[in-house]
């Protein structure tokens, strides 16, 4: 990977001890099963009419992490729909290859959702998905209401465990061997990688909400690289992989989306700076 992807002060998790922290994904998945069963039980106890929630209005696009697909965020989509959001898949089956091309495809996806719904779209991205969301938010603030990243090493994309770095290297070697459409060296060390890195660090429109969820237990990426100065940072206790399954992380995502929505509403209701305030008249 290019040195610029791993600035000074950042280092990826190292060794088996870091990877062992990812073993908690089993308990995080179990928490999801328990939560899902409890919610189904609560719904079954309601009158039949209560089973049908009003269709959500706020559109939310979910973007998976590196080497993952939309199916990995299906549990979160179900939770968000239950909370009244209208969720959309990114249409990514396996998130690999050129990040610039992936960002272009996601931009077209966001455009279609915004046109269909007649409103801006929020994006929730896991790992690489959050980095793509950050770049899109800088590129198209006219389409994006806010973003929530989960375990996304935006500040240092190269500060990852060797296992993940080896995966990227394997993809580039397969590309050199003639297996096209995987990942070229330019995507991790050349001009393409630098352009993606710079776009994901571009200034954000003040009206675009940004929440960065991170975990000190992350065994895949440097948790410090997940804290973007432009974001509201929220710490959770999940593993990197488990962020896509843990209902406690889902709660943090839902709270972030609600907070961003309230902030947007408050800005709309605030008096315009263009209207001068008249001095008080004392009799």
HELIX and SHEET records of a PDB file:
HELIX    1   1 UNK A    3  UNK A    5  5                                   3    
HELIX    2   2 UNK A   15  UNK A   20  1                                   6    
HELIX    3   3 UNK A   21  UNK A   24  5                                   4    
HELIX    4   4 UNK A   25  UNK A   44  1                                  20    
HELIX    5   5 UNK A   48  UNK A   51  5                                   4    
HELIX    6   6 UNK A   70  UNK A   73  5                                   4    
HELIX    7   7 UNK A   74  UNK A   82  1                                   9    
HELIX    8   8 UNK A   99  UNK A  117  1                                  19    
HELIX    9   9 UNK A  128  UNK A  139  1                                  12    
HELIX   10  10 UNK A  162  UNK A  176  1                                  15    
HELIX   11  11 UNK A  186  UNK A  189  1                                   4    
HELIX   12  12 UNK A  191  UNK A  199  1                                   9    
HELIX   13  13 UNK A  223  UNK A  226  5                                   4    
HELIX   14  14 UNK A  241  UNK A  244  5                                   4    
HELIX   15  15 UNK A  247  UNK A  269  1                                  23    
SHEET    1   A 6 UNK A  85  UNK A  89  0                                        
SHEET    2   A 6 UNK A  58  UNK A  63  1                                        
SHEET    3   A 6 UNK A 121  UNK A 126  1                                        
SHEET    4   A 6 UNK A 144  UNK A 150  1                                        
SHEET    5   A 6 UNK A 209  UNK A 215  1                                        
SHEET    6   A 6 UNK A 232  UNK A 236  1                                        
END                                                                             
